[in-house]
């Protein structure tokens, strides 16, 4: 899905005269694939931690680590000059929508499996 959106939007990545670019990438920029993946994968792990673990220090530590990964990947993509800030915001939105769909599928399968 991410590749399709990148193809349809076709936004170029940041270039050196405008920002400090640490790594040159030639493919399209919008949305950030790294951010979409982190929101989907680590966001779902965060959800599973909420559902499957007991309240306590382990749960809080897991929330902190997974939440930091999700939040900081967006900052890192802009800092490295790989994406525009709007690429990252769009990726958080796209990843969030996909995460909500994944959680809903999980809930329906879990509910169906409890019969």
C-alpha contacts under 8 A as a table, 3 or more apart, distances in Angstrom:
res1	aa1	res2	aa2	distance
1	X	4	X	5.15
1	X	5	X	6.39
2	X	5	X	5.20
2	X	6	X	6.18
2	X	31	X	7.11
2	X	33	X	6.61
2	X	36	X	7.91
3	X	6	X	5.03
3	X	7	X	6.13
4	X	7	X	5.07
4	X	8	X	6.15
5	X	8	X	5.06
5	X	9	X	6.01
5	X	30	X	7.39
5	X	31	X	7.30
6	X	9	X	5.37
6	X	10	X	5.59
6	X	11	X	7.44
6	X	28	X	5.72
6	X	29	X	6.74
6	X	30	X	5.45
6	X	31	X	6.40
7	X	10	X	5.20
7	X	28	X	7.15
9	X	30	X	6.78
10	X	28	X	5.45
10	X	29	X	7.25
10	X	30	X	7.20
11	X	28	X	5.50
11	X	29	X	5.45
11	X	30	X	5.92
12	X	27	X	7.46
12	X	28	X	5.25
12	X	29	X	5.52
13	X	25	X	7.45
13	X	26	X	7.47
13	X	27	X	7.57
13	X	28	X	6.23
13	X	29	X	4.84
13	X	82	X	6.50
13	X	83	X	5.93
13	X	84	X	7.20
14	X	18	X	7.01
14	X	19	X	6.67
14	X	21	X	7.33
14	X	81	X	6.28
14	X	82	X	6.51
14	X	83	X	6.21
14	X	84	X	6.51
15	X	18	X	5.88
15	X	19	X	6.35
15	X	20	X	7.86
15	X	21	X	6.68
15	X	81	X	7.93
16	X	19	X	5.31
16	X	20	X	5.67
16	X	21	X	5.58
17	X	20	X	7.60
19	X	81	X	6.27
20	X	80	X	7.26
20	X	81	X	5.79
21	X	24	X	6.83
21	X	80	X	5.99
21	X	81	X	4.35
21	X	82	X	6.67
22	X	80	X	5.57
22	X	81	X	6.33
22	X	82	X	7.72
23	X	80	X	7.40
23	X	81	X	7.56
23	X	82	X	7.03
24	X	82	X	7.68
25	X	82	X	7.30
29	X	32	X	6.35
29	X	82	X	7.70
29	X	83	X	6.01
29	X	84	X	7.67
29	X	87	X	6.62
30	X	83	X	7.70
30	X	86	X	7.97
30	X	87	X	4.78
30	X	88	X	7.86
30	X	90	X	7.40
30	X	91	X	7.62
31	X	36	X	7.65
31	X	87	X	4.67
31	X	88	X	6.38
31	X	90	X	5.72
31	X	91	X	4.85
32	X	35	X	5.42
32	X	36	X	6.35
32	X	77	X	7.86
32	X	83	X	6.79
32	X	87	X	5.65
32	X	88	X	5.61
32	X	90	X	7.77
32	X	91	X	5.42
33	X	36	X	5.09
33	X	37	X	6.12
33	X	91	X	7.13
34	X	37	X	5.23
34	X	38	X	6.17
34	X	73	X	7.29
35	X	38	X	5.10
35	X	39	X	6.08
35	X	70	X	7.33
35	X	73	X	6.10
35	X	74	X	5.85
35	X	88	X	6.63
35	X	91	X	5.76
35	X	92	X	6.42
35	X	95	X	7.40
36	X	39	X	5.31
36	X	40	X	6.17
36	X	91	X	5.08
36	X	92	X	6.18
36	X	94	X	6.60
36	X	95	X	4.46
36	X	96	X	7.98
37	X	40	X	5.15
37	X	41	X	5.84
37	X	42	X	7.96
37	X	95	X	6.97
38	X	41	X	5.31
38	X	42	X	5.38
38	X	43	X	7.01
38	X	69	X	7.28
38	X	70	X	5.56
38	X	73	X	7.41
38	X	95	X	7.98
39	X	42	X	5.78
39	X	43	X	4.99
39	X	44	X	7.76
39	X	70	X	5.69
39	X	92	X	6.69
39	X	95	X	5.29
39	X	96	X	6.45
39	X	99	X	7.14
40	X	43	X	5.30
40	X	44	X	5.98
40	X	95	X	5.47
40	X	96	X	6.97
40	X	98	X	6.65
40	X	99	X	5.09
41	X	44	X	5.30
41	X	45	X	6.35
42	X	45	X	4.86
42	X	46	X	6.08
42	X	66	X	5.90
42	X	67	X	7.86
42	X	69	X	7.53
42	X	70	X	6.73
43	X	46	X	4.96
43	X	47	X	6.28
43	X	66	X	7.27
43	X	67	X	7.67
43	X	70	X	7.23
43	X	99	X	6.94
44	X	47	X	4.90
44	X	48	X	6.13
44	X	99	X	6.64
44	X	102	X	7.82
44	X	103	X	7.21
45	X	48	X	4.98
45	X	49	X	6.09
45	X	66	X	7.65
46	X	49	X	5.03
46	X	50	X	6.35
46	X	62	X	7.43
46	X	63	X	6.23
46	X	66	X	6.30
46	X	67	X	7.59
47	X	50	X	5.07
47	X	51	X	6.26
47	X	103	X	7.81
48	X	51	X	4.98
48	X	52	X	5.69
48	X	53	X	7.83
49	X	52	X	5.37
49	X	53	X	5.38
49	X	59	X	6.62
49	X	62	X	7.37
49	X	63	X	7.72
50	X	53	X	6.04
50	X	54	X	7.89
50	X	59	X	7.33
53	X	59	X	6.52
54	X	59	X	6.88
55	X	58	X	7.73
55	X	59	X	5.88
55	X	60	X	7.66
56	X	59	X	5.49
56	X	60	X	6.34
57	X	60	X	5.14
57	X	61	X	6.04
58	X	61	X	5.17
58	X	62	X	6.07
59	X	62	X	5.11
59	X	63	X	6.13
60	X	63	X	5.06
60	X	64	X	6.22
61	X	64	X	5.07
61	X	65	X	6.24
62	X	65	X	5.22
62	X	66	X	6.01
63	X	66	X	5.38
63	X	67	X	5.68
64	X	67	X	5.21
64	X	68	X	5.94
65	X	68	X	5.20
65	X	69	X	6.28
66	X	69	X	5.13
66	X	70	X	6.35
67	X	70	X	5.19
67	X	71	X	6.15
68	X	71	X	5.14
68	X	72	X	5.75
69	X	72	X	5.41
69	X	73	X	6.06
70	X	73	X	5.79
70	X	74	X	7.40
71	X	74	X	6.05
71	X	75	X	7.16
72	X	75	X	5.09
72	X	76	X	6.10
73	X	76	X	5.05
73	X	77	X	6.25
74	X	77	X	5.28
74	X	78	X	6.60
74	X	88	X	5.68
75	X	78	X	5.43
75	X	79	X	6.04
76	X	79	X	4.91
76	X	80	X	5.96
77	X	80	X	5.36
77	X	81	X	6.45
77	X	82	X	5.45
77	X	83	X	5.75
77	X	88	X	7.57
78	X	81	X	5.14
78	X	82	X	6.04
78	X	83	X	5.17
78	X	84	X	5.98
78	X	85	X	6.04
78	X	88	X	7.59
79	X	82	X	7.70
80	X	83	X	7.88
81	X	84	X	7.42
83	X	87	X	5.94
83	X	88	X	6.94
84	X	87	X	5.20
84	X	88	X	6.81
85	X	88	X	5.21
85	X	89	X	6.34
86	X	89	X	4.96
86	X	90	X	6.00
87	X	90	X	5.21
87	X	91	X	6.12
88	X	91	X	4.93
88	X	92	X	6.20
89	X	92	X	5.14
89	X	93	X	6.35
90	X	93	X	5.07
90	X	94	X	6.11
91	X	94	X	5.01
91	X	95	X	5.79
92	X	95	X	5.16
92	X	96	X	5.84
93	X	96	X	5.03
93	X	97	X	6.23
94	X	97	X	5.23
94	X	98	X	6.28
95	X	98	X	5.08
95	X	99	X	5.94
96	X	99	X	4.92
96	X	100	X	6.14
97	X	100	X	5.19
97	X	101	X	6.37
98	X	101	X	5.12
98	X	102	X	6.17
99	X	102	X	5.00
99	X	103	X	6.11
100	X	103	X	5.12
100	X	104	X	6.15
101	X	104	X	5.10
101	X	105	X	6.20
102	X	105	X	5.13
102	X	106	X	6.15
103	X	106	X	5.00
103	X	107	X	6.11
104	X	107	X	5.04
104	X	108	X	6.16
105	X	108	X	5.18
105	X	109	X	6.11
106	X	109	X	5.21
106	X	110	X	5.94
107	X	110	X	5.05
107	X	111	X	5.94
108	X	111	X	5.08
108	X	112	X	6.00
109	X	112	X	5.06
109	X	113	X	5.97
110	X	113	X	5.04
110	X	114	X	6.36
111	X	114	X	5.30
111	X	115	X	7.25
112	X	115	X	5.86
